Every structure is written in C-alpha cells, then in structure tokens.
Amino acid sequence: MPHFSGSTLLMMLVVALLLFGPKKLPELGRSFGRTLREFKSGAKEAADEEPEALPRPRPSSAESDERTPVVGEGPL
C-alpha cells in the first residue's frame, strides 16, 4: 500500500472539497462508512457460517488396506 505524506493527504482533501463542496463531503464520508461497515459485517457472517458437510472421498486402491473384488478377477 502506498505511503502518503501529510502534504499529499492535505492536497487530496482540498481537491475533494473543491470538487464536491463543503455540504456534500460529509454526506459522502457517511455513505462510505456505512458501505464499509456493511461489507465488514457481511464478510464476518460468511466467515462465521459453518461449511456444509462435504461427502468424504473414497480411498484409492493404494490407500485401502482391503482390496475390493473386481468382476472377472479371481483364481484361475
């Protein structure tokens, strides 16, 4: 993340004040804060939900101790 000096932040604030005006700037700040708060709460809800139980994968023949019989296989 880039590091801004104090003079850079002051210049950005002055430009924003000129673009949006003194009446609109607090309203924009509030709406940005509400949006950020809703995003955080939604992300927290998604993290708190337990994932659904997924079916366990069947072990491969190399992992299995017992070998399942295959049709046509057997002693000759």
PyMOL Python script that loads the backbone (N, CA, C, O; Angstrom):
from pymol import cmd

cmd.read_pdbstr("""\
ATOM      1  N   MET A   1       0.847  -1.161   0.000  1.00  0.00           N
ATOM      2  CA  MET A   1       0.000   0.000   0.000  1.00  0.00           C
ATOM      3  C   MET A   1       0.900   1.235   0.000  1.00  0.00           C
ATOM      4  O   MET A   1       1.869   1.290   0.758  1.00  0.00           O
ATOM      5  N   PRO A   2       0.600   2.205  -0.823  1.00  0.00           N
ATOM      6  CA  PRO A   2       1.466   3.380  -0.898  1.00  0.00           C
ATOM      7  C   PRO A   2       1.369   4.229   0.369  1.00  0.00           C
ATOM      8  O   PRO A   2       0.327   4.276   1.024  1.00  0.00           O
ATOM      9  N   HIS A   3       2.453   4.884   0.692  1.00  0.00           N
ATOM     10  CA  HIS A   3       2.512   5.757   1.858  1.00  0.00           C
ATOM     11  C   HIS A   3       2.360   7.199   1.388  1.00  0.00           C
ATOM     12  O   HIS A   3       3.131   7.666   0.549  1.00  0.00           O
ATOM     13  N   PHE A   4       1.371   7.902   1.923  1.00  0.00           N
ATOM     14  CA  PHE A   4       1.136   9.293   1.564  1.00  0.00           C
ATOM     15  C   PHE A   4       1.649  10.188   2.687  1.00  0.00           C
ATOM     16  O   PHE A   4       1.432   9.912   3.867  1.00  0.00           O
ATOM     17  N   SER A   5       2.322  11.247   2.309  1.00  0.00           N
ATOM     18  CA  SER A   5       2.791  12.207   3.313  1.00  0.00           C
ATOM     19  C   SER A   5       1.632  13.105   3.739  1.00  0.00           C
ATOM     20  O   SER A   5       0.562  13.067   3.132  1.00  0.00           O
ATOM     21  N   GLY A   6       1.837  13.898   4.762  1.00  0.00           N
ATOM     22  CA  GLY A   6       0.798  14.785   5.265  1.00  0.00           C
ATOM     23  C   GLY A   6       0.379  15.822   4.243  1.00  0.00           C
ATOM     24  O   GLY A   6      -0.803  16.143   4.120  1.00  0.00           O
ATOM     25  N   SER A   7       1.361  16.351   3.501  1.00  0.00           N
ATOM     26  CA  SER A   7       1.013  17.366   2.499  1.00  0.00           C
ATOM     27  C   SER A   7       0.211  16.764   1.352  1.00  0.00           C
ATOM     28  O   SER A   7      -0.657  17.434   0.792  1.00  0.00           O
ATOM     29  N   THR A   8       0.485  15.514   0.992  1.00  0.00           N
ATOM     30  CA  THR A   8      -0.274  14.847  -0.068  1.00  0.00           C
ATOM     31  C   THR A   8      -1.722  14.639   0.369  1.00  0.00           C
ATOM     32  O   THR A   8      -2.645  14.881  -0.409  1.00  0.00           O
ATOM     33  N   LEU A   9      -1.924  14.195   1.601  1.00  0.00           N
ATOM     34  CA  LEU A   9      -3.276  13.989   2.102  1.00  0.00           C
ATOM     35  C   LEU A   9      -4.033  15.316   2.192  1.00  0.00           C
ATOM     36  O   LEU A   9      -5.224  15.369   1.883  1.00  0.00           O
ATOM     37  N   LEU A  10      -3.361  16.375   2.609  1.00  0.00           N
ATOM     38  CA  LEU A  10      -3.988  17.692   2.683  1.00  0.00           C
ATOM     39  C   LEU A  10      -4.406  18.161   1.296  1.00  0.00           C
ATOM     40  O   LEU A  10      -5.504  18.692   1.128  1.00  0.00           O
ATOM     41  N   MET A  11      -3.541  17.972   0.300  1.00  0.00           N
ATOM     42  CA  MET A  11      -3.850  18.365  -1.074  1.00  0.00           C
ATOM     43  C   MET A  11      -5.053  17.573  -1.598  1.00  0.00           C
ATOM     44  O   MET A  11      -5.915  18.135  -2.274  1.00  0.00           O
ATOM     45  N   MET A  12      -5.116  16.271  -1.291  1.00  0.00           N
ATOM     46  CA  MET A  12      -6.248  15.455  -1.727  1.00  0.00           C
ATOM     47  C   MET A  12      -7.537  15.932  -1.068  1.00  0.00           C
ATOM     48  O   MET A  12      -8.583  15.954  -1.718  1.00  0.00           O
ATOM     49  N   LEU A  13      -7.488  16.311   0.194  1.00  0.00           N
ATOM     50  CA  LEU A  13      -8.661  16.824   0.891  1.00  0.00           C
ATOM     51  C   LEU A  13      -9.133  18.138   0.277  1.00  0.00           C
ATOM     52  O   LEU A  13     -10.337  18.350   0.126  1.00  0.00           O
ATOM     53  N   VAL A  14      -8.205  19.022  -0.078  1.00  0.00           N
ATOM     54  CA  VAL A  14      -8.564  20.306  -0.697  1.00  0.00           C
ATOM     55  C   VAL A  14      -9.209  20.070  -2.061  1.00  0.00           C
ATOM     56  O   VAL A  14     -10.202  20.717  -2.394  1.00  0.00           O
ATOM     57  N   VAL A  15      -8.661  19.162  -2.844  1.00  0.00           N
ATOM     58  CA  VAL A  15      -9.228  18.860  -4.164  1.00  0.00           C
ATOM     59  C   VAL A  15     -10.630  18.271  -4.014  1.00  0.00           C
ATOM     60  O   VAL A  15     -11.539  18.642  -4.756  1.00  0.00           O
ATOM     61  N   ALA A  16     -10.811  17.354  -3.058  1.00  0.00           N
ATOM     62  CA  ALA A  16     -12.134  16.764  -2.825  1.00  0.00           C
ATOM     63  C   ALA A  16     -13.123  17.829  -2.377  1.00  0.00           C
ATOM     64  O   ALA A  16     -14.286  17.806  -2.780  1.00  0.00           O
ATOM     65  N   LEU A  17     -12.670  18.759  -1.549  1.00  0.00           N
ATOM     66  CA  LEU A  17     -13.534  19.839  -1.077  1.00  0.00           C
ATOM     67  C   LEU A  17     -13.956  20.741  -2.231  1.00  0.00           C
ATOM     68  O   LEU A  17     -15.102  21.187  -2.291  1.00  0.00           O
ATOM     69  N   LEU A  18     -13.024  21.008  -3.148  1.00  0.00           N
ATOM     70  CA  LEU A  18     -13.353  21.835  -4.312  1.00  0.00           C
ATOM     71  C   LEU A  18     -14.302  21.117  -5.274  1.00  0.00           C
ATOM     72  O   LEU A  18     -15.193  21.739  -5.852  1.00  0.00           O
ATOM     73  N   LEU A  19     -14.108  19.820  -5.439  1.00  0.00           N
ATOM     74  CA  LEU A  19     -14.941  19.056  -6.371  1.00  0.00           C
ATOM     75  C   LEU A  19     -16.370  18.871  -5.851  1.00  0.00           C
ATOM     76  O   LEU A  19     -17.333  19.065  -6.594  1.00  0.00           O
ATOM     77  N   PHE A  20     -16.507  18.498  -4.583  1.00  0.00           N
ATOM     78  CA  PHE A  20     -17.814  18.120  -4.061  1.00  0.00           C
ATOM     79  C   PHE A  20     -18.483  19.207  -3.234  1.00  0.00           C
ATOM     80  O   PHE A  20     -19.702  19.182  -3.065  1.00  0.00           O
ATOM     81  N   GLY A  21     -17.732  20.140  -2.727  1.00  0.00           N
ATOM     82  CA  GLY A  21     -18.315  21.207  -1.912  1.00  0.00           C
ATOM     83  C   GLY A  21     -18.395  20.820  -0.456  1.00  0.00           C
ATOM     84  O   GLY A  21     -18.373  19.635  -0.120  1.00  0.00           O
ATOM     85  N   PRO A  22     -18.490  21.828   0.427  1.00  0.00           N
ATOM     86  CA  PRO A  22     -18.483  21.549   1.868  1.00  0.00           C
ATOM     87  C   PRO A  22     -19.742  20.853   2.372  1.00  0.00           C
ATOM     88  O   PRO A  22     -19.698  20.210   3.420  1.00  0.00           O
ATOM     89  N   LYS A  23     -20.856  20.959   1.664  1.00  0.00           N
ATOM     90  CA  LYS A  23     -22.091  20.317   2.123  1.00  0.00           C
ATOM     91  C   LYS A  23     -22.145  18.845   1.722  1.00  0.00           C
ATOM     92  O   LYS A  23     -22.710  18.028   2.449  1.00  0.00           O
ATOM     93  N   LYS A  24     -21.574  18.507   0.594  1.00  0.00           N
ATOM     94  CA  LYS A  24     -21.666  17.144   0.070  1.00  0.00           C
ATOM     95  C   LYS A  24     -20.586  16.228   0.664  1.00  0.00           C
ATOM     96  O   LYS A  24     -20.796  15.018   0.754  1.00  0.00           O
ATOM     97  N   LEU A  25     -19.447  16.775   1.066  1.00  0.00           N
ATOM     98  CA  LEU A  25     -18.324  15.964   1.543  1.00  0.00           C
ATOM     99  C   LEU A  25     -18.679  15.141   2.791  1.00  0.00           C
ATOM    100  O   LEU A  25     -18.365  13.951   2.809  1.00  0.00           O
ATOM    101  N   PRO A  26     -19.312  15.696   3.833  1.00  0.00           N
ATOM    102  CA  PRO A  26     -19.679  14.852   4.987  1.00  0.00           C
ATOM    103  C   PRO A  26     -20.658  13.742   4.621  1.00  0.00           C
ATOM    104  O   PRO A  26     -20.592  12.642   5.171  1.00  0.00           O
ATOM    105  N   GLU A  27     -21.566  14.031   3.692  1.00  0.00           N
ATOM    106  CA  GLU A  27     -22.523  13.014   3.254  1.00  0.00           C
ATOM    107  C   GLU A  27     -21.800  11.867   2.543  1.00  0.00           C
ATOM    108  O   GLU A  27     -22.140  10.701   2.748  1.00  0.00           O
ATOM    109  N   LEU A  28     -20.827  12.183   1.727  1.00  0.00           N
ATOM    110  CA  LEU A  28     -20.044  11.143   1.055  1.00  0.00           C
ATOM    111  C   LEU A  28     -19.271  10.310   2.067  1.00  0.00           C
ATOM    112  O   LEU A  28     -19.185   9.089   1.931  1.00  0.00           O
ATOM    113  N   GLY A  29     -18.708  10.960   3.079  1.00  0.00           N
ATOM    114  CA  GLY A  29     -17.982  10.236   4.121  1.00  0.00           C
ATOM    115  C   GLY A  29     -18.877   9.281   4.889  1.00  0.00           C
ATOM    116  O   GLY A  29     -18.479   8.153   5.177  1.00  0.00           O
ATOM    117  N   ARG A  30     -20.079   9.722   5.223  1.00  0.00           N
ATOM    118  CA  ARG A  30     -21.024   8.858   5.928  1.00  0.00           C
ATOM    119  C   ARG A  30     -21.424   7.658   5.079  1.00  0.00           C
ATOM    120  O   ARG A  30     -21.472   6.532   5.576  1.00  0.00           O
ATOM    121  N   SER A  31     -21.708   7.891   3.814  1.00  0.00           N
ATOM    122  CA  SER A  31     -22.123   6.778   2.957  1.00  0.00           C
ATOM    123  C   SER A  31     -20.971   5.794   2.750  1.00  0.00           C
ATOM    124  O   SER A  31     -21.196   4.587   2.662  1.00  0.00           O
ATOM    125  N   PHE A  32     -19.759   6.296   2.674  1.00  0.00           N
ATOM    126  CA  PHE A  32     -18.599   5.408   2.555  1.00  0.00           C
ATOM    127  C   PHE A  32     -18.438   4.582   3.829  1.00  0.00           C
ATOM    128  O   PHE A  32     -18.141   3.390   3.761  1.00  0.00           O
ATOM    129  N   GLY A  33     -18.630   5.206   4.983  1.00  0.00           N
ATOM    130  CA  GLY A  33     -18.542   4.492   6.257  1.00  0.00           C
ATOM    131  C   GLY A  33     -19.602   3.410   6.385  1.00  0.00           C
ATOM    132  O   GLY A  33     -19.314   2.309   6.854  1.00  0.00           O
ATOM    133  N   ARG A  34     -20.842   3.721   5.966  1.00  0.00           N
ATOM    134  CA  ARG A  34     -21.917   2.721   6.005  1.00  0.00           C
ATOM    135  C   ARG A  34     -21.604   1.544   5.096  1.00  0.00           C
ATOM    136  O   ARG A  34     -21.817   0.387   5.461  1.00  0.00           O
ATOM    137  N   THR A  35     -21.097   1.852   3.910  1.00  0.00           N
ATOM    138  CA  THR A  35     -20.760   0.790   2.965  1.00  0.00           C
ATOM    139  C   THR A  35     -19.665  -0.106   3.527  1.00  0.00           C
ATOM    140  O   THR A  35     -19.747  -1.330   3.425  1.00  0.00           O
ATOM    141  N   LEU A  36     -18.658   0.490   4.108  1.00  0.00           N
ATOM    142  CA  LEU A  36     -17.555  -0.281   4.685  1.00  0.00           C
ATOM    143  C   LEU A  36     -18.043  -1.139   5.852  1.00  0.00           C
ATOM    144  O   LEU A  36     -17.631  -2.292   5.982  1.00  0.00           O
ATOM    145  N   ARG A  37     -18.906  -0.597   6.695  1.00  0.00           N
ATOM    146  CA  ARG A  37     -19.449  -1.351   7.830  1.00  0.00           C
ATOM    147  C   ARG A  37     -20.275  -2.536   7.348  1.00  0.00           C
ATOM    148  O   ARG A  37     -20.150  -3.632   7.894  1.00  0.00           O
ATOM    149  N   GLU A  38     -21.120  -2.340   6.333  1.00  0.00           N
ATOM    150  CA  GLU A  38     -21.925  -3.442   5.797  1.00  0.00           C
ATOM    151  C   GLU A  38     -21.050  -4.517   5.175  1.00  0.00           C
ATOM    152  O   GLU A  38     -21.335  -5.707   5.309  1.00  0.00           O
ATOM    153  N   PHE A  39     -19.989  -4.105   4.496  1.00  0.00           N
ATOM    154  CA  PHE A  39     -19.073  -5.080   3.897  1.00  0.00           C
ATOM    155  C   PHE A  39     -18.401  -5.918   4.977  1.00  0.00           C
ATOM    156  O   PHE A  39     -18.284  -7.136   4.841  1.00  0.00           O
ATOM    157  N   LYS A  40     -17.954  -5.257   6.062  1.00  0.00           N
ATOM    158  CA  LYS A  40     -17.293  -5.987   7.146  1.00  0.00           C
ATOM    159  C   LYS A  40     -18.251  -6.964   7.814  1.00  0.00           C
ATOM    160  O   LYS A  40     -17.876  -8.100   8.106  1.00  0.00           O
ATOM    161  N   SER A  41     -19.489  -6.529   8.057  1.00  0.00           N
ATOM    162  CA  SER A  41     -20.442  -7.428   8.710  1.00  0.00           C
ATOM    163  C   SER A  41     -20.793  -8.607   7.797  1.00  0.00           C
ATOM    164  O   SER A  41     -20.951  -9.731   8.274  1.00  0.00           O
ATOM    165  N   GLY A  42     -20.915  -8.363   6.508  1.00  0.00           N
ATOM    166  CA  GLY A  42     -21.177  -9.460   5.568  1.00  0.00           C
ATOM    167  C   GLY A  42     -20.020 -10.435   5.495  1.00  0.00           C
ATOM    168  O   GLY A  42     -20.231 -11.646   5.418  1.00  0.00           O
ATOM    169  N   ALA A  43     -18.804  -9.923   5.517  1.00  0.00           N
ATOM    170  CA  ALA A  43     -17.635 -10.802   5.486  1.00  0.00           C
ATOM    171  C   ALA A  43     -17.545 -11.616   6.769  1.00  0.00           C
ATOM    172  O   ALA A  43     -17.160 -12.785   6.737  1.00  0.00           O
ATOM    173  N   LYS A  44     -17.897 -11.006   7.902  1.00  0.00           N
ATOM    174  CA  LYS A  44     -17.865 -11.730   9.167  1.00  0.00           C
ATOM    175  C   LYS A  44     -18.926 -12.820   9.193  1.00  0.00           C
ATOM    176  O   LYS A  44     -18.667 -13.926   9.668  1.00  0.00           O
ATOM    177  N   GLU A  45     -20.127 -12.518   8.684  1.00  0.00           N
ATOM    178  CA  GLU A  45     -21.192 -13.526   8.626  1.00  0.00           C
ATOM    179  C   GLU A  45     -20.771 -14.704   7.764  1.00  0.00           C
ATOM    180  O   GLU A  45     -21.014 -15.857   8.121  1.00  0.00           O
ATOM    181  N   ALA A  46     -20.145 -14.422   6.639  1.00  0.00           N
ATOM    182  CA  ALA A  46     -19.717 -15.505   5.742  1.00  0.00           C
ATOM    183  C   ALA A  46     -18.637 -16.354   6.399  1.00  0.00           C
ATOM    184  O   ALA A  46     -18.596 -17.567   6.196  1.00  0.00           O
ATOM    185  N   ALA A  47     -17.760 -15.729   7.187  1.00  0.00           N
ATOM    186  CA  ALA A  47     -16.707 -16.481   7.856  1.00  0.00           C
ATOM    187  C   ALA A  47     -17.259 -17.283   9.022  1.00  0.00           C
ATOM    188  O   ALA A  47     -16.735 -18.353   9.332  1.00  0.00           O
ATOM    189  N   ASP A  48     -18.312 -16.789   9.677  1.00  0.00           N
ATOM    190  CA  ASP A  48     -18.885 -17.477  10.828  1.00  0.00           C
ATOM    191  C   ASP A  48     -19.752 -18.669  10.445  1.00  0.00           C
ATOM    192  O   ASP A  48     -19.923 -19.590  11.244  1.00  0.00           O
ATOM    193  N   GLU A  49     -20.300 -18.665   9.236  1.00  0.00           N
ATOM    194  CA  GLU A  49     -21.138 -19.783   8.819  1.00  0.00           C
ATOM    195  C   GLU A  49     -20.301 -21.040   8.697  1.00  0.00           C
ATOM    196  O   GLU A  49     -19.189 -21.019   8.168  1.00  0.00           O
ATOM    197  N   GLU A  50     -20.856 -22.137   9.195  1.00  0.00           N
ATOM    198  CA  GLU A  50     -20.145 -23.403   9.074  1.00  0.00           C
ATOM    199  C   GLU A  50     -20.334 -23.945   7.662  1.00  0.00           C
ATOM    200  O   GLU A  50     -21.441 -23.910   7.124  1.00  0.00           O
ATOM    201  N   PRO A  51     -19.274 -24.438   7.071  1.00  0.00           N
ATOM    202  CA  PRO A  51     -19.433 -25.013   5.732  1.00  0.00           C
ATOM    203  C   PRO A  51     -20.271 -26.286   5.805  1.00  0.00           C
ATOM    204  O   PRO A  51     -20.221 -27.018   6.794  1.00  0.00           O
ATOM    205  N   GLU A  52     -21.023 -26.535   4.772  1.00  0.00           N
ATOM    206  CA  GLU A  52     -21.842 -27.739   4.727  1.00  0.00           C
ATOM    207  C   GLU A  52     -20.939 -28.965   4.690  1.00  0.00           C
ATOM    208  O   GLU A  52     -19.838 -28.932   4.141  1.00  0.00           O
ATOM    209  N   ALA A  53     -21.428 -30.038   5.283  1.00  0.00           N
ATOM    210  CA  ALA A  53     -20.640 -31.270   5.317  1.00  0.00           C
ATOM    211  C   ALA A  53     -20.492 -31.798   3.902  1.00  0.00           C
ATOM    212  O   ALA A  53     -21.478 -32.055   3.212  1.00  0.00           O
ATOM    213  N   LEU A  54     -19.270 -31.952   3.490  1.00  0.00           N
ATOM    214  CA  LEU A  54     -18.985 -32.482   2.165  1.00  0.00           C
ATOM    215  C   LEU A  54     -18.825 -33.988   2.260  1.00  0.00           C
ATOM    216  O   LEU A  54     -18.315 -34.483   3.264  1.00  0.00           O
ATOM    217  N   PRO A  55     -19.245 -34.729   1.247  1.00  0.00           N
ATOM    218  CA  PRO A  55     -19.059 -36.175   1.290  1.00  0.00           C
ATOM    219  C   PRO A  55     -17.565 -36.513   1.284  1.00  0.00           C
ATOM    220  O   PRO A  55     -16.764 -35.879   0.597  1.00  0.00           O
ATOM    221  N   ARG A  56     -17.225 -37.528   2.068  1.00  0.00           N
ATOM    222  CA  ARG A  56     -15.822 -37.918   2.138  1.00  0.00           C
ATOM    223  C   ARG A  56     -15.436 -38.659   0.861  1.00  0.00           C
ATOM    224  O   ARG A  56     -16.202 -39.493   0.378  1.00  0.00           O
ATOM    225  N   PRO A  57     -14.282 -38.370   0.318  1.00  0.00           N
ATOM    226  CA  PRO A  57     -13.854 -39.074  -0.898  1.00  0.00           C
ATOM    227  C   PRO A  57     -13.518 -40.528  -0.584  1.00  0.00           C
ATOM    228  O   PRO A  57     -13.033 -40.859   0.498  1.00  0.00           O
ATOM    229  N   ARG A  58     -13.788 -41.374  -1.555  1.00  0.00           N
ATOM    230  CA  ARG A  58     -13.459 -42.784  -1.387  1.00  0.00           C
ATOM    231  C   ARG A  58     -11.954 -42.954  -1.469  1.00  0.00           C
ATOM    232  O   ARG A  58     -11.303 -42.317  -2.297  1.00  0.00           O
ATOM    233  N   PRO A  59     -11.391 -43.808  -0.617  1.00  0.00           N
ATOM    234  CA  PRO A  59      -9.930 -44.015  -0.678  1.00  0.00           C
ATOM    235  C   PRO A  59      -9.554 -44.731  -1.961  1.00  0.00           C
ATOM    236  O   PRO A  59     -10.295 -45.577  -2.462  1.00  0.00           O
ATOM    237  N   SER A  60      -8.401 -44.380  -2.477  1.00  0.00           N
ATOM    238  CA  SER A  60      -7.925 -45.052  -3.689  1.00  0.00           C
ATOM    239  C   SER A  60      -7.434 -46.438  -3.320  1.00  0.00           C
ATOM    240  O   SER A  60      -7.287 -46.750  -2.138  1.00  0.00           O
ATOM    241  N   SER A  61      -7.178 -47.271  -4.314  1.00  0.00           N
ATOM    242  CA  SER A  61      -6.762 -48.649  -4.050  1.00  0.00           C
ATOM    243  C   SER A  61      -5.417 -48.686  -3.332  1.00  0.00           C
ATOM    244  O   SER A  61      -5.158 -49.628  -2.584  1.00  0.00           O
ATOM    245  N   ALA A  62      -4.563 -47.705  -3.533  1.00  0.00           N
ATOM    246  CA  ALA A  62      -3.276 -47.672  -2.860  1.00  0.00           C
ATOM    247  C   ALA A  62      -3.445 -47.349  -1.376  1.00  0.00           C
ATOM    248  O   ALA A  62      -2.644 -47.800  -0.557  1.00  0.00           O
ATOM    249  N   GLU A  63      -4.476 -46.572  -1.014  1.00  0.00           N
ATOM    250  CA  GLU A  63      -4.694 -46.182   0.370  1.00  0.00           C
ATOM    251  C   GLU A  63      -5.493 -47.229   1.140  1.00  0.00           C
ATOM    252  O   GLU A  63      -5.445 -47.254   2.370  1.00  0.00           O
ATOM    253  N   SER A  64      -6.218 -48.083   0.446  1.00  0.00           N
ATOM    254  CA  SER A  64      -7.101 -49.044   1.077  1.00  0.00           C
ATOM    255  C   SER A  64      -6.329 -50.281   1.507  1.00  0.00           C
ATOM    256  O   SER A  64      -5.490 -50.793   0.765  1.00  0.00           O
ATOM    257  N   ASP A  65      -6.628 -50.769   2.749  1.00  0.00           N
ATOM    258  CA  ASP A  65      -5.989 -51.993   3.224  1.00  0.00           C
ATOM    259  C   ASP A  65      -6.622 -53.213   2.563  1.00  0.00           C
ATOM    260  O   ASP A  65      -5.941 -54.184   2.234  1.00  0.00           O
ATOM    261  N   GLU A  66      -7.922 -53.142   2.377  1.00  0.00           N
ATOM    262  CA  GLU A  66      -8.639 -54.247   1.754  1.00  0.00           C
ATOM    263  C   GLU A  66      -8.837 -53.939   0.285  1.00  0.00           C
ATOM    264  O   GLU A  66      -9.117 -52.803  -0.099  1.00  0.00           O
ATOM    265  N   ARG A  67      -8.690 -54.944  -0.506  1.00  0.00           N
ATOM    266  CA  ARG A  67      -8.892 -54.761  -1.927  1.00  0.00           C
ATOM    267  C   ARG A  67     -10.269 -55.283  -2.282  1.00  0.00           C
ATOM    268  O   ARG A  67     -10.607 -56.423  -1.961  1.00  0.00           O
ATOM    269  N   THR A  68     -11.060 -54.462  -2.938  1.00  0.00           N
ATOM    270  CA  THR A  68     -12.405 -54.911  -3.315  1.00  0.00           C
ATOM    271  C   THR A  68     -12.302 -55.785  -4.543  1.00  0.00           C
ATOM    272  O   THR A  68     -11.540 -55.501  -5.467  1.00  0.00           O
ATOM    273  N   PRO A  69     -13.079 -56.850  -4.540  1.00  0.00           N
ATOM    274  CA  PRO A  69     -13.002 -57.759  -5.699  1.00  0.00           C
ATOM    275  C   PRO A  69     -13.580 -57.108  -6.947  1.00  0.00           C
ATOM    276  O   PRO A  69     -14.557 -56.361  -6.886  1.00  0.00           O
ATOM    277  N   VAL A  70     -12.968 -57.404  -8.053  1.00  0.00           N
ATOM    278  CA  VAL A  70     -13.408 -56.903  -9.345  1.00  0.00           C
ATOM    279  C   VAL A  70     -14.007 -58.083 -10.093  1.00  0.00           C
ATOM    280  O   VAL A  70     -13.490 -59.198 -10.028  1.00  0.00           O
ATOM    281  N   VAL A  71     -15.111 -57.828 -10.811  1.00  0.00           N
ATOM    282  CA  VAL A  71     -15.762 -58.894 -11.557  1.00  0.00           C
ATOM    283  C   VAL A  71     -14.812 -59.448 -12.585  1.00  0.00           C
ATOM    284  O   VAL A  71     -14.189 -58.698 -13.335  1.00  0.00           O
ATOM    285  N   GLY A  72     -14.700 -60.755 -12.622  1.00  0.00           N
ATOM    286  CA  GLY A  72     -13.832 -61.410 -13.584  1.00  0.00           C
ATOM    287  C   GLY A  72     -12.446 -61.659 -13.037  1.00  0.00           C
ATOM    288  O   GLY A  72     -11.624 -62.287 -13.705  1.00  0.00           O
ATOM    289  N   GLU A  73     -12.170 -61.187 -11.847  1.00  0.00           N
ATOM    290  CA  GLU A  73     -10.858 -61.388 -11.279  1.00  0.00           C
ATOM    291  C   GLU A  73     -10.954 -62.515 -10.246  1.00  0.00           C
ATOM    292  O   GLU A  73     -11.938 -62.579  -9.508  1.00  0.00           O
ATOM    293  N   GLY A  74     -10.009 -63.359 -10.180  1.00  0.00           N
ATOM    294  CA  GLY A  74     -10.029 -64.441  -9.216  1.00  0.00           C
ATOM    295  C   GLY A  74      -9.036 -65.507  -9.617  1.00  0.00           C
ATOM    296  O   GLY A  74      -8.325 -65.379 -10.614  1.00  0.00           O
ATOM    297  N   PRO A  75      -8.999 -66.532  -8.846  1.00  0.00           N
ATOM    298  CA  PRO A  75      -8.053 -67.621  -9.170  1.00  0.00           C
ATOM    299  C   PRO A  75      -8.487 -68.342 -10.449  1.00  0.00           C
ATOM    300  O   PRO A  75      -9.676 -68.506 -10.723  1.00  0.00           O
ATOM    301  N   LEU A  76      -7.506 -68.755 -11.204  1.00  0.00           N
ATOM    302  CA  LEU A  76      -7.788 -69.474 -12.449  1.00  0.00           C
ATOM    303  C   LEU A  76      -7.883 -70.931 -12.258  1.00  0.00           C
ATOM    304  O   LEU A  76      -8.117 -71.666 -13.217  1.00  0.00           O
TER     305      LEU A  76
END
""", "prot")
cmd.dss("prot")
cmd.show_as("cartoon", "prot")
cmd.util.cbc("prot")
cmd.orient("prot")
